[in-house]
Amino acid sequence: MSITFVVSGFAVGLLVGLTGVGGGSLMTPLLTLLFGVNPSVAVGTDLAFASITKSAGTITHRVRGTVQWHIVGRLCMGALPAAVLAAVGLHRFGPLDARIGEIIRYSIAGSVLLTVIAILFRGRMLAWIHRHPERQLQGRLAAATIAAGAALGALVTVSSIGAGAIGATLLVMLYPSLEPAEVAGTDIAYAVPLTAIAAVGHWWLGSIDWSLLTTLLIGSVPGIILGSWAARAVPERFLRGLLAVTLASVAVKLLH
């Protein structure tokens, strides 16, 4: 089974390297659907997985100067307290209980569907914002960013999904003047403390499988490297379409 997890980690890492999104959206459903891992354990393990892999990405973006740290700070002001409160709520209601596991399962499905929407319509949303500059937030931008961070913090802690494509889409909508590299760098940078705190919460809850985490990392690191190297050779539109179809199928399977 460990070899299977290594291969799965490699496959997810390859797709993340090629497209930049899909880590939590694929890994958590993969663990629950294909391997029958308890939803809470799948979420906790994936959060620990994400906090480690995203740390390397943050270092790279920091060196390149593509992280807007003031935006990272605003997002963390909302996301980190929300993550703590969500972890406390899971502890209060029993994350490993079968009924709570079912709720988490539906939360994962909903998060995956939101990710699909973000992938498919991000370009159109950005175009609409540029056509209607009067609709952009001005004085309320900081408060809106904190609120978006809080929503993402709760979503990520419960489902492990949302810090990637959904977070990036919110950044594009709130800060349309950001360059694509800055969107990616800022999104990854705020996700590191968020996933780390959420992972600590799940460690406190006892819902992290450390041996599973190790095998996933063994496969994902070379997968991400290979995917990043090959990204320019594969059309992005094709990859994002493939990812959207895959995630939609996963969400339907989770709901049924």
N, C-alpha and C positions, 0 to 999 in steps of 0.2 A: 504493500500500500504506500510506503514511503516513496518508492520510485514514481508511483502514479502522482503523488503530490508534487514531487520535483518537476515532473513533466508539465503538470498543470500550472505550476508557478512560472515555468519557462514560457508557456503559451500565453498566459496573461501578461507577463512582462514584455514579451514580444509585441503584443497588441498595444500595450501602453507606450512602448517606445516608438511604434509606428504612428500612433494617432495622438498621444498625449492625454488621452482620457480612457476610462473604462476599468481602472484597477479595482476599486471597491465595487463598482457596478457589476463586474464579472466574477470577482473572486468570492464574494459572499454568497450569491446565488449558486455558484459552482459547488461550494462546500456543502450547502444545504440540500441541493437537488441531486447532485451526482454522487456525493459521498455520505449523505445522510447525517452530516454534522448538526448538532443542536444549533438552532438559529442564534441563540445568545452566544454560544462558543464561537460560531462562525463570525459573528460581528466583532467580538472582542479580539479574536486572533487577527482578523483583517485590519483592525485599527492599529494594533501593534506593528503589523506588517507595513502599513502605510506610513506610520511615523518614522520608521527606519528608512524606507526607500525614498520618501519625500525629503528627508534631511540632506541626502546627497544632491538632489535636484536644487535645493535652496542654496547650497554652497556654490554650485555652478552659476546660478542666476545672480547671486551676490557679487561674484567675481566679474560678471558681465555688466553689472550695474543696472539690471532689469527688474529690480524690486522697488516698489513704491512703499517705503516703510511707514509713512503716515497713514496710508490706507490699511496696511497690515495691522497697525495699532488700533484703528477704529473697528475693524472686523473682530479682532481679538477681544476688545472691550465687551462686545456682545456675545461672541462665540464661547469664550472660556467659562464665564459664569453659567451660561446655558448648558454647557457640557457637564459641569459639576452637578447642577440641579437635575439634569436628566439621569445621571448615574445614581444620584440619591433616590430618585423616583423609582428606578429599576430595582434598587436594593430594597426599597420599601415594599414593593409589590411582588418581589421574587422573580428575578430574570430567568431562572431555570425552570420555572413552573410551566407546565404544558400550555396553559391558556396564554400566559405572557409570551411564550415562544411563538404561538400562533399570531399574536398581535405584531410581534417583531417581523414575522414572515410577511404579513400584509404591508408593514411599513417598508420592508425591503422592496416589495413589488411596486408600491407607489413611488419610491425614490428612483427605481429603475425607469419607470415611465416618465418621470420628470427629467431624467437624464436624456432619454430619447428625444423628448421635446426640445431640450436645450441643444442637442447635437443637430437636429434637423432644421430648427428655425432660428438659430443664433444669428446667422447672416441677415435674415430678413428683419429681425428685431433691431439689429444694429443699423440697417439701412433706414428703418422707420424713424429711429431716434435722430439720425443725421438730417432727415427731411423735416423733422419737427423740433428744432432746437428750443422752441418756447416751452415744450413739455419737459425739458430737462430740469432736474432739481437744482436749486441754487443754495439758498440759505439753509435748507433742510437736508443737505447732502450728508453731513456728518451723522445726523440722527438716523437717516435712512440706512447708512452703511452699518451702524451699530445694530439696528433692528435686523438687517439682513444677516449679520453675523450671528445674532441670537438664534434666528430660525435655523441657520445652517448648523450651529452648535448642537441644538437639540436633535435635528435630523441625523447628523453624522453619528452622534452617540448611540442613538436607538438602532440605526440601520447600517452604519459604517459607510453610507453612500451620500454623496452630495457635495463633498469638498472639491471635486474635480470639475465636471462639465457644468453642473448647476452653479457652483461658486464662480466659475469663469464667466458664465452668462450674466450673472448678477453684476459682476464687475464691469462688463461691457455696457450694460444698461445704465449703471450709475456713473461710470467714467468713460464715456465714448471716445474721449481724446487719447486714451491710453493706446500705445502701440501693442500689437499682438504679443511680442516678447515680454512686455511689461505686464500684460494680463496674465500670462502663464507664470512669470516669476512671482508676482504678487499673490496669485492664487496658491501656488505651492508653498510660499513662505508662511502664510497665515495658517495653512493646513497642518504644518508641522506641530506647533504647540497644541492646536485643537485635537488632532489625532492622538498626540502623546497624552494629553490630560484625559481624553476619553478612554484611551487604552489603560491608563492607571486606574480609572474607575472600574473598568471591566476586570482588571487584575484583582482589585479589592473585592469584586463580586465573585471571583473564582471562575471567570468565563474566558480564560485564555489558555489555549493548548500550546505549550511552549515547544514541544517536539514537532508539532504540525507547523508552527511558525518557522522553525529552523529549516525544515525541508522545503517550505515555500520560498524562503529567501535564497536557498541554494540554487533553485531553478530560476527565480525571477531576475537575479542580478545579471547573468549572461543574456537572458532574454531581452531585458531593457537595453543593454549595450548593443546587441545585434539589431534590435528594432530601430534604435536611434540612428545607427549607421546606415540602415537600409531605407530610412524614411523618405529620402528624396527620390528613390527609384520607383516608388509606388504612388499613384495618384491619390491625393488626400481625399478627394470627393468620393472615390470608390471605397476607401478605407472607412470613412465616416458613415457611408451608407451601409456597409457591411456590419459595422459596429451597431448602428441603430436597429437593423433587422435582428441581429443576435440578441440585443438587450430586450427588444419588444417580445421576442419569443420566450426569453427567460421570465419576463414579467407575467405573461399569460400562463406559463407553466406554474409559477408561484401562486397565482390567484386560483388555479384549479387543482 
